[in-house]
Amino acid sequence: MADLATLKAYLAMTNIKGIYICVILLFCAIQIKATVKRDIDVSSLYMGISEDRLPKEIVPLSYEVQIEPNIEEQTFTGYIKIHLRWINDLKKISLHAHFDLTLEDKKIKLKQMTTDVGNLTTFEDITILRGGRLPRKSIYVLHLKELVKKDSECMLEIPFEGNIWETADGLFRGHYTNSTSLDQEIYLATNLKPNNARRLFPCFDEPGFKVPFTVSIARPKDFTTIFNTPLLRTDPHPLLSNYMLDYFDTTPPMSTFTFGFVVSKLQQWNNEPINETYNLSSPTINIWSNQLDADFKEIHEKLYLTYETIKDYFNLTIPLPKIDVLAIPDLPTADSIGIWGILIMRDTEILKKGNFVLARELLSQWIGSWITPEWWSEANINKALTSFLAAEFVMTMDGGVEFNGKYPMTILYSLYYELSKRYPHSRITKMKQETESFKTELVFRMLNFTLGKFTFQNGLRSFILNHKYKTFTGDDLWVALSNQAIKDGTLDSHFNVSDIAKSWINQNRLPLITVNRDYDKATATIDQKLYLRERPHDVPEKDKMLWWIPILVSTPDSINLSNYTSYVWMNGTRQINIANLPKSNQFIIINKEEIGPFPVNYDQQNWNMLSNFLQTANGRSAIPTYTRAKLLHDAWNLAYAGELSFATAFDMTLFMRYERNHIVWSPVFTFIDHFGRYIDMSEVHKKFEQYTTILLAPLYEELGPESENEDHSVTEMRKLAKTFLCRSGYQPCIAEAQKSFELWLNEPDTSFDRIPKEYICPVFKWGSMDEWKLGLKHLSQFPKSRPQSERTFLLKMLVGCPSEQEKINHLLELVLLESSSNFTENDILLILNTLTGGSVGYTSLLKFVSKHWTLIQERFQNNTNLWDKLIGSATGMFATKEGYNMVKDFYDQHRGEFGSAQHIIEKSLRNIKEEAQWSDQNLPVIEEWLETYLSKTTTSN
């Protein structure tokens, strides 16, 4: 999983118990800084954008703006002059003004400008008849007495008033504690993305209107104002004795959403001289903060290093004299607001280690402010490009240490999961924007590889040069990359990047390619189709979906070479043939290092050769890390999808006994958990746990005890190995867990920081009833002074870990029958959700509800939320014929008594029937493979 929203959605939809939450979060921990933070803004900012587009008969040429905030009264007044040009003859002016902005028609003036041969400009008043907003739109229309002719220029003068908000829209107010005096300080800041400039002043509030601003802003004497451009001069306010009026340099042409300022008492950090290696033409970078005692030297150096890295990549110096970076405590919005010449960031965010966030925000000065998407429909491309480039620059600067090797796999795995569903985003619509941004980012990564990094870089440079101070569309970008690629010979002249990119961006899916080799002829047939993991595969029009897919063939002799130029493109065709493949005793790999976001299936012989090669030391060192992870991930997911035998998928895990790279292990931990939960009601489960122990024990024993200063990835790998070994009944782990648990119980301070959390679940699973009841007692006496997250964790472990129905039944009696005051309604919902994480839980729940039906129905049926959750949790997770029969008997026994949950249990029956077919088909294959392997292992031992 790539981001927190996706994680939460995934966990909620699949009803995964607490231990799996820990697994996924550990798997994503390093990438969260790099991926989660960058995906908040698109889904929240651009989903509900007003389509209040303005006619193009009149365009602005410049703005003069004066703003006077009244901090105490949370209001502001202002005056704006807009220099306008008429494109067509017209008797009205349309511009944006939010409903919260007050305009008085009688005070609005319009003057036509006439310039004679001596460049003397005269002004003639034009009568404004009336003005008002269009119904339900933030468009303000001024109706004129006279027709204004095409090519005329006028000056429109509008006074306005508005409110300063507590929420981060338009001009907002925030608070923080002064680190020196401990007083509460107030600050004002703007957040005009995506279309909130109209909340601040009347304007043409669309990204396509890029014009200069000349600005003055009033402020109290003891405050400082930071604006897009440097301060030009400061004068005493002519009317307010305790106010000053700051005048700023005229901005270059810019969109209204990149306008911004901050009025605050933040102090400028005293810049130390910057290393002479930095170019003197670079803008001055200033840091403003509440914590002057914080060590900003490293941050300052990182900002300059990041700026120089971006500048060198584009070979372009951005025309900014300064960049002000403001570290604001408790910023009540996204973690950062990037506008022309200013980065507004939450102080905790700027002080974090790593370069990604700074790189992304600085990149927005080039792509976003200097060149700007024409409309918000292009924002996905803008954001995806800056995110991809930021990741590339992080790799350049420090080798991507903060990613811990997980980029791009974390976002890629989340895409494979979400987009292989029958109905992607069916439950959480906001996920769609995040997913589309991820996918587009990976398309840029694919183009960077297949066109060549040199070509991609120069294409972007031409793109920026051609659009500086202007707006762009996605097509503009694709044309620039196409022209460069054809010029450099990295793309056939009959192809274009637009067709390639749009085949991925415009389809809310991903492809699967299948390779079938003819070993006698040294050829192969490659087919593409929609990748579907979720059953049944009955997506409408799936046969019409085709992509442009780069086919890069790697052999044992070329697997380590860094050439990623596409061998051939599947140019929107269903099938192609390739020739000149290696001998029949040599495997091929397509899409090494996941250069494109698509899984690959092979014929059985090729899979066998890959499995055998990976079981050799030379093979594991020859096949790159990401490619080893990909082969595992593809094999297992293709088996789930019904495209590959599970016997082959298990064969591909055999080399993991010798694998020690955390990147390769990360997806395996996920598979172990997912698969273990899926089959834990079957007889195969115990054999699978034996196999898990055989894989993990050598890794765990080799890692040994934790040591100081060890790599974070080693620590996380040890925790995960320990978690699954304990879960599988690995005796040394269980003994260690019970010992720690006993020590914890006997200490006066029983807070959870006194015991490794990975030990709690094994004790509740494998320990005695008394040990489990001690945990329950601790829950009932949980001190209110402790963080409630600890209580939630303990409750999840008590519910989700036990392997005996006796423990579950005891808890259900307390919760469902005795109405214990220790459990709130939210607790009950959490318990029901957690019980769906394993067969002991949901089987016990179904039996318990069936046994006590009358009492439970009487108590819960009128509470629709709880009742529906109860029936869904009791019936929704079975996956075998035995489970289907249990639910069907329950349904028949109480037919017509389910009330609001009637549709839920009927849906459960349909789903279980589908899953039971899968189990009938695959469990015998899995069981045979495990029996064969375990018998061989026993014999060899």
N, C-alpha and C positions, 0 to 999 in steps of 0.2 A: 504494500500500500504506500502511496506516495504522500498523502497529506492527511491532516487530522479530521477534516470533514468527511473525506472518503472513508477513513478508518471507522469513524463513529457510525456512518451509514452502513458500512459493510458489517460491522459487528451487530448493529441493531437488526439488520435484515436477516442475518443468518443465525441470530440467537446464540451467539457463541459464549461459552462460559468464561469465567474470570481468567483462567489460566491462559486461554488463547488470546485474550486481550493483552496479557503481559507479553506473550510471544510476539504478537504483531507490533506492539509498541517498542519492544526491544529491537526488533528487526528494523524499525523505521527511525530509531532514536537519533542517529547521526544525521539522517537526511531531513529530519523535520525542520531544522534551521534553514536548510537550503531550499526546501521545497514547499513546506506548509506555509511559511510566511509569505511566499511570493504568490500565493494563489487566493488570497483573501479578497483582493480588491476587485478582480474582474467579476466574480459572481455577485458581489454585493453592490458594485457601482453601476454596472451596465445592464442589469436585467430589466429594470423598469424605466429606462430612459424615455423621456417624452419625445414623441415624433412631431413636436410643434416646430416644423421647419418653416423658415422664412422664405418669402418669394425673393427672387434674385434681381428684381427691377431696380433696387437701390442697394448700394454696397458702402460700407464704411471705409474711409481712408486713414483716419487716425482718431484717437480719443485724447481729451484732456479731462482728468478726473481729480476732484478734490473730495476727500473723505474726512469727516470729523466725528470720531467715535466718542460717545459719552459712556465711559466705563461704569460709572456708578448707576446710571439709569438703564443700562443695557440697551441703548439705542444709538443710532448714528444718523447724521445728515450728510448730504453731499451735493455736488454740482458737477454735471458732466457736459462737455461740449463734444459733439460727434461731427466730424467732417465727412459729409456724404457726397456720393456721386450717383446721378440718375443714369441707369442703363437703358431704361425705356421711359417714354412719356407717362407720367403718373400723377394722381391727385391725392395720394395718401402715402403714409410712411408706416411700415410695420417693423417692430423690434420687440425684443424679449424684455419683459418686466414681470417678476414673480408676484403672486397675489399678496405676499408679505411686504412688498415694496410700495410705498405710498407716493403717488405722483399727482400733482395738481395741474390740470389742463391750462388754467389761466396763467400759470407762471412759465409755461413752456414757450420757447421762442424759436422761430425758424427764420434764418436770413440767407437769402441767395447771394452768392459771391460772384463778383465780376472782376476780372483782372484785365487792365488795359495794356497797351503796347509798352508802357513804361513800368510794368509789373506793379502797378498800384492797384490794390484790391479795395473794392467798395462793397458795401453790404446793403441789401434791400429787404425789408421785412416782408414775409409771406404770412398771410392770415391763416391761423389754425382754427377751423370751425368747431371741432370737438375731438375728444379722444376717449378711448375706453378699451377694455380687454375683450377679446373674443370669448364667447361662452366656453367655460371649462378648459381654456387654454391660457398659457402664460405669455400670450402675444398681445402687445398693446398697439393699437392702431390710431394714428393721428390723421384725421380727414382735413384736407386743405381746401381753401377757397379757390385757388388757382391751379391750373395744370402746370406742372414743372416739366420742362422739356428734357429730352435725352441729352446726356453729356453735361447737364447743369451740375454745379456744385453748390452745396448749401452747408451752413453751420447750424446744427440743432443743439439747443441749450435746454437742459432739463434739471431742475432741482429735485431732490428725492430724499425720502426718509425711510428708515427701516429699523429692524430689531436685531440685537446681538443675541445669538442663541447659545444654549448650553450644549446642545447636540452639535456635532461637528459637520454642519452644513452651512455654506456661505461664510459669514463672519461669525465666529463663535468665541465664547469665553471659557477659560479653564482656570484651574487653581493648582497650586503646588506649595509645599512647605519650604521656605527659605532655609537652605542648609546652614546658614550662619546665624541668623536671628531667630529661626524657628517660627517666624511669622507666616501667616497665610498670604501668599502673593497671587495676584490676578494677572492673567495675560490674555491678549486677544490674538487670534490667528484665523487665517482663511483656509477653507478647503472647498475649492470651486469645481472639483471634478464631480461628475462629468459635465453637469450643466447648471451649476449653482452660482455662476457669475451674475445671473439675472436676479438673484437674491440680494446682491450687493449694489448693483447699479443697472439702469436700463442699458441694453447693449444688443449687439448681434451675437447671441450666445451659441455659436456653432463653431466647431474647430476649423472649418474652412475659411472663416474670416480672420486673417492674420494681418494685423496692422500695429503701428507703434502706439504706445501709451506715454503720455506725459502726466506725471502724478505728483500730488502733494497730499500729505496725511498729517492730521493734527494728533498731538499726544500730550499727556501730562509731562511736566518738566523732568520728573525723576524716572521716566520711562525711556526706552529706546525703540525706534522703529527700524525694522529690517525689511527692505523691499527687494523686488526683482533686480534692480539696478543700484549702483552706488549712490550714496547721499551726495547731492550737489551743494545744498546750503540749508541752513536752518534760520528761521526768523521767529521773533516773538509773535504769538497769535494776536491779530489786531483787536480782538474783542475779549478773549479769555486770558486773564492775567497769569494763570498758572499753567497755561498750555503753550507749546511750541508748534511751529508749522514746518515740517520737513519737506524739502523739494528734492526730487530724485532725477537722475539722468533719464532722458527719454529712452524707452526700451526699443529694441529692434522689433520688427514685425512679429507678433505672437498671438496665439489664440487666447480667448478670454479665460479658459480654464487654467492656463498657466500663469495668470495674474495672481499675485499673492503678497501678503505681508504679515509680519508678526509685531505686535506692540507688547513689550515685556520689560521686566527688570533683570533678565538674564544677563550675565556678564561674559564679556569676550575673554576666552582663554588666551593668555599671553603666549603668542606664537614664538617658538624658538626658531632660530635660523634653519631653513630647510637645506638639506644636503645639496651641494652644488651640482650634483648630477641631474637635478630636475631642471627642466627648461625654464628660463626666465619668462618665456612667453606664456607659460601656463597661468591660469587665473589664480589670484590669491584665495586661499581656502581658509576661512575663519570658522572657529568653533565657538559657539555660545552655549553656556551651561549654567545650571544652578549650583553644580558641585565644582567649585574652582580648585578644590583640593584633589580632585580626581586626576589620574595620570593620563592626559590626553596626548602625550607625545607619540605613543605608539599609534593611536587612532589617527593623528595628524599625518604621520608618515604613511600609514595605510591609505589614507585619502589621496595623497599625492601620488603614491605608487600606483594606485588603481587608476587615477586620472591619466597618468603617463602611459599605462598599459593600454587603455582604451584609445588614447590619442595615437599611439604608435600603430595599433591595429588598423585604424581608419586612415592613418597618415593625414589627419585633419585636426587642427586646433579649433576648438569651439570658440566662437566670439563672445566670451564672457570675461569681464575684468575681474570678477570675484565670484566665489561660491560660498554662501553662508550656510553652515551646518548647525542647526539648532537642536540641542538635546533637551527635550521638554519632558519633565516628569509627568507620568499619568496622562499621556496624550489620549484624549477620549475618542479615538478614531482608529484607523488602521495603524500599524506600527510606524508608518512613514508617509509623508506627503511630499512628493517631488514636483517642484514647479521651477520655472525658469530662474536660474541663479540661486535657488534656495532648496535645501533639503531639511524638512522638518521631521524629526525622528523622536520616538520615545527614547528617553535617556538609557533605559535598560537595554534597548536594542543596539544602540551605537556602541555601548561598552562591551558587547559580546565579542567573543573571539570569532575569527573567520572573516572572510572578505566578500562573501556572496552578496549580502544585503547592500553593502556599500557599492559594490560593482553594479548591481542592478539599478540602484537609485541614481548613480552618476551617469549610467548609460541613458537614463531617461532624459538627460540634458541634450544628448545627440538625437535619440530616436524617441520622440514624444513631444519635446519642446522645440528643438531647432527644426526638425522635420516632424510633421504632425499628421496622424490619421485624418483623412477627410471627414469621416463620420465614425460614430462609435461602433458601427458594424465591423470596422477594421481594427478595433481595439484588441481583439483576440490575437491578430497577427502581430501588432506592436508589442504586446506583452510577451507573447511566446518568443519573439525574436530577442528581446532584451534579456529574458530569462535564460535562453540558450547561450547567448553571448556572455552573460555574466558567469555562467558555469565554465565556459571555455577560458575566460580570463582568470578565474580562480585556479584552474589547472595550470595556467601559464605562470601565475605568481608563486604558488606554493605547492604545486602538484596535487591540489584538491584534497589537502589533509582533512578539511572540515567535512568532506563528503564520506570519508572513510571507505572509499571505493564503491559506495552504493549508488552513485549517480551513473547512468540514468535508470538503473534497474528498479528502484523503488517506484518511480512514476510509471515505468513500463509495465510492471506487474499489476498495478492497479488498473491500468487500461485494459490489459488482457482479461482481467476479471470482469470489469464492468461492461465492456463492449462485446463480450461473448454471451451476454444474457439474451434471452428472447426479447425482453423489453428493457433496454438500458434506461437508467434514470427514472424508472417508473414510479419510484416512491419519493425521491428527493430531487425536485427539478433543478435546484441550485447546483447540484453536482454536475449538471450538463456543461455549464460554462467552465468549470474547473477542468473537467475531462477534455473538453475541446481545446482548451489552452495547453494542457499536457500533450495532447496528440500533435498539435501544430508545432510545439517545441521540438518534438521528436522528428517531425518532418524536416525542420531546419537542420537538425543533427544529421539526418539521412542525406540531405543535399550537400552539406558540408563534406561528408565523406565521399559521396559518389561523383560530385562535380570536381572535387579537389579543394583542399583548404585554401590554396592560393587563389583559385578562381572564385570561390565563395567570398573571400575577403575583398578582392578587387571589385567584384560585382556590387558588394555592399557600399564600397567607397564611392563608386560611380552613382549609385542610387542616392546617397546622401548629398553628394555634390549637385545633383540635378534637382534636388527638392529642398535645399536649405531655405529657410524662411517660408517654405510652402507646405502644402499638404500632399498626401500620397494615398493611393489605394493599394490593395494587395496586388492588383495587376501591374502597377508600376514597379513593384519589387520583383515580380516574376520576370518581367521584361528585362530588367537590369541584369538579373542572374543569367537569363537565357543568352543575352547578347555576349556576356563575358564568357560563358561556357562554350558557345559556338566559336568565338574568337580564339579561345585557348585550346579548342579541339577536344574538350572533355564531354561534349554532348553533340550527338548527331544533328546536323543542320536541319533535318526534317522534324526534329523534336522541339518541344519548348517546355520550360519549367512550369509554366502555368498549368498545362495538362497534367503534369506529374503531381504538383502540389494540390490542385483542386480535387484530384481523384481521392486524396486522403482527407482533406479538410472538409469537403462537402458531403462526405459519407460518414455517418455516425457509427461506423463499424471498422473492423480490421480484417484483413484477409488471412487465409491459411494457404500455404503452397505445399504441394505434395510432389515428391521427386521419385520417379520410378526409373531405375537404370536398366539398360540393356547391356549386360556385362560383356557379351560376345562382340557387340558392335561398338562398344565404348561410347554409347550415346545415352541420353536420358530424356524422358518426357516430363515436363513440369506443368502442373495444373494449378490454377488458383480458384478459390471459392471463399465464401463467407465463413469466417471462423466462429463457430458456435460451440460453446462448452455446456451451456445449460440445455437440458432436454425438456420437451422434444424440439427437434430442429425444424420447426414449421414457420419460420419467419417469412412474411409475405415478400415477394419479389426478390428473394435472395439470389436467384439465378441471374438477375440483371446487374448485380453489383460486381464491378470490376475495378481494378486498381492498376496504376503504373508501378511496377515492382522491380527494384534493382536485383538482378541475379548475379551475385558474386560467388564464384565457385572456388573453394579452397581445398587443397589436397595435402597429404602429409608433408609434401615438399614445400608447400607455399603457405602453410597455416600461420606462420609467424611473421610473414612479410607484411609491411605496412601499407601496401597498395590497396586502396579501397575503391578504385574506379570501377564502375559497374561492368561486369563481363557482358551482360546483355540486359535490356529492359523488356519486361513483359508490358508492352505498351497498350494496356487496356484489353488484352486478349485473354481468352479462357485458357489456352494451352500453347506452349511452345516446345520445340525440341532443341537440344543442345548436343554438340558433338565434341570429339577430341578429349574425352574424359580419361582418367588414368586406368591402369590395369584393374582386372577384376579383384585383385587382392588388396586394393587400396580404397579407402573410404573417401568420400567427399563431404564437405560441410558447406552449406549455403547460409548466408547471412551471419557470418562470424561477427562476434562482438556486438550483436544486435544493432547493426548499422541501420536497419529499418525495423519498424514496429510490427513484425509479423512472425508467427511461429512457422516451423518447417517440419514436415513429416517426410520420412524416407521409406524405401522398401526394406524388408526384413534383413536382407544381407548387409546392407549399409549400416543399419542400426547395430547389428552384431559386431561388425568390424569396429565401430566406434566404441562399443562397450569393452571389447577386448583390448583395444589400444589404451583406453583410459585406465585399465587395471595394471598397466606397466608404469614404472617410474618415468621412463622416457616419454610416454604418452601424456602423462599429467603435466610434465614440464613443457611439452611441445604445444599443446592446445592452450591458448590464452585463457585467463581467468574468467572473463565475462562469457567466453564461448563455452567453457565447461558448465558454468551456471545455466546458460541458455539451453544446452542439450538436456540437462536434467529437467529444467522447467518445462520445456516443450514436451518431452516424453510423458511426464506425469499428467500434464493438462490435456494432451491429446488422448491419453488413456481415459481420463474422465469424460472426455467428449465422445468417446466411442470410435475414435479414429485410429487407435493403436491398442494392441494387446497389453494388458497389465503385466504380463510376463516380460515383455520387452521393457516396459517402464521400470520394473524391478531390476532387470539386468543392468539398466543404466545407473542404478544406485550402488552397484557392487564396489566401484572404485572409492566410494566415500569412506570405507574402512581406512584408507590411506590418505584421504584428503585433509588438509589442514588450513585451507584458506577460508576465512570467514565469509567472503563474498559468495563462494560456492555453497557453503553450508546454510546460508540464510534462507534460500527457498526450500531447502530440505527440511529444516525445522518446521516450516509452514506445512509442508506436505505431510510430515509425520503427524502433526496435530490434526489436520483436516481429515486425513484418511483414517486415523485412529478413532476419531469421533464418529466417522461415517459407518464404520464396520463394528463398533463396539458392542452391538447387540448380537453379532454373529459368532459362530464358533471359531472363526478365523482370527478373531481379535487377539487371543492369547498368543498365537503363533506370530502375529505381527509384532507384539510387544517383545517377544524373544528376539526377533530380527532387529528391532530397534536397539535393543541392548547390545547386540553383537556389533552394530555400526557405531554406537556412541561410546561404549566403554573404552576402547583404545584412545579415542580423542580425549575423553575426560581424564583418563589416567595420565596421558602424556602432558596435558595442560598443567596438572598438579595443582598445588595450593596457590592462592592469589599472592602475587608479589608486588612490592612497591614499584611505582613508575612503569608498570607494564602497559602495553598498548590497550586502549579502550576496547578495541575489537576482540582482544583475547579475553578480557573480563566478561564481555557480553556472551561470547561463545561458550565460556565455561558455565555461565548461569543457565543458558538454554540447554546445554548438554545435561547439566545436573537436573534441571526441571523435568526433562523427558525420561531420563534414567529413573528418577524417583517415581515418576508416573508409571513406568513400565515394571516396577517392582525390583529394581536393582538394589540388592540387599545392603551393600556398603552405604549407598545414598540414604536409604531408609533409616539405617542405624544412626547415621550422622544427624539426620533430621530429628529423630526422636530424642537424641541426646541434647540437641540445642533447644528443643521445645521444652524439655524437662527443666533445663537451666533457666529458661525464660519464665516459666510458671512460678519458680521458686524465688524469683527476684522481686523486691518491693516495687520496682518500676517496671511495669509490664507494657510499656509503650513499644510500638512495632519497630522502632529503630534499634531495639535490643536483640532482635532475631532476624536472620536472613529470611526475607519473605518467601523465597523459593522452598523453604522448609515447612511452611505452614500446611500446604496442600498435601504433601506426602503423609504427614501425621494424621490428618483427617481422613485420608483415603485408606492407609494401611494400618493405622493405629487402632487401639481398642475403643470400645464404646465410651469408656470412662474418659479417655483422652479427648474424644470428640465432645463429650458433655462439659468438660472443663472449658473448652473453647466457647460453648454455648453459654455457660455461666458468665464467662468474661464479657460476652456480648450483652447479656442482660444487665450487667453492672458497669457498662462502659461509661467512663467519666465524661461529663459534658464538656470538661475543659480540654479534652483531647480533640484533634481534628476529626471531623465526621467522616472524612475520606478513609480513615483507618477503620472505623466501624463498618463502613460499606465493604471494604476489602475483606474484613473478617467474616462478614455475613456471606459474601460470595464464596469464600473458601469453605465455610460450614455447609453450604448448600451444594456447591458444584463439585466438590472433591470426593465425598464418600463413595465407596464401592459396594456398601451394604445397604439394602433397602431398610433395614432396621433404623438406621440413623435418619434417613429421609422421612420415614413414617413418623418418627418421634417429633421431628420438626413440623410436619404437616398437621399433626394433632394440635400442636401449640398454635399454629397460625390459622388453620381452617376450621377447627372445631372449638377450641377453647377461647378464642378471641383474646389472646394474650396482649396485654397492654404494652409489651415490649416491642411490638411490631406495628408500624404504621401502614397505611394503605400503600405508600411508596415502597416500603419494605416488602410487602406481599407481591407487588408487581415485579420487584427485583428478584425475589425468590422464584416466582413462576418463570421468569425469563431465564434465570440461571439454570433451572432444572432441565431446560431443553438442550443443555450442552452435552449431555451424555445419556446413554440408554438407561442406566440405573435411575437417573433423575426422572426422565419423562415416563418410563415404564412404571415406576413407583407412584408417580402422580396419577396416571390413568387408573391404576388399580385402586388407589386410595379414593379418588373421586367416585369411581363405580361402586365401591363398597359403602360409601357414606353419601350417596347421591341425594337423598331426600333432605338431609340436614344442610348440605353444602348448597343445594339449589335454593332452598328457602332463605339462606343467609346472603347469597351473592347475586342471584339472578336479576335483582332490581338495580344492582350497580353494574351497568352495561360495560363499563371500562374493565372492571375486574373480571366479570363473568366471561366476556369475550376472550380476555387474556388467558383465563383459566382453561377454557375449552381448547383454545389454540395450542397452549403449551402442553396439554395432556394428549393431544392427538396429532400434532403437526409434524413431528420429527421422525416417525417410523419410516423404515426403508426396506422392509422385507415382507414376504408373504405372511409370516407369523405376526408381524406388527399390523399388517392390513386386517388380518382376521380379528385381532384384539380390538381394533378400533371399530370394525364393522359390527362385531357383537355388541359393543358398547352403544353404537348408533341404533341398532335394531332394538336393543333393550329399552331405550329411552326415546324412541322415535316420536317426534312432535313435541318434545319437552325442552328443546334447546333454546327456544326464544331467539334473541338477537344473535346468538352464536350458531344458528342453524346453517348459514352459508359457510361458516368457518369450518365446521366439521365435515361438511360435504366437500369443500375444497381439499381438506386434509386427505380424505379418501381418494380423491382423484390423483393427488400428488403421490400418495403412498403406492398406489397401483403402478404409476410410472416408475418410481424408484425401485419397486420390487422387481420389475422387469430387468432393470439395470443390475440389481443384486444377483438375480438368477443367472444372468449372462456372465458376470465378472467374478463373483465370489469363488466359484469352482476353479477358475483359472488361477486366481490369487492363492487359494489354499493349496493347489497342486504345486505352485512355484515355491511357496514357503516350506511345504513339507519336504520337497526335494532338497532345497538349500539347507534346511536345518538338519536333515539326516546326513548330508555330506559333511556339514560342520561338526556334528557329533562324532562321526566316524573318524574324521581327521584329527579331532582333539583326543 
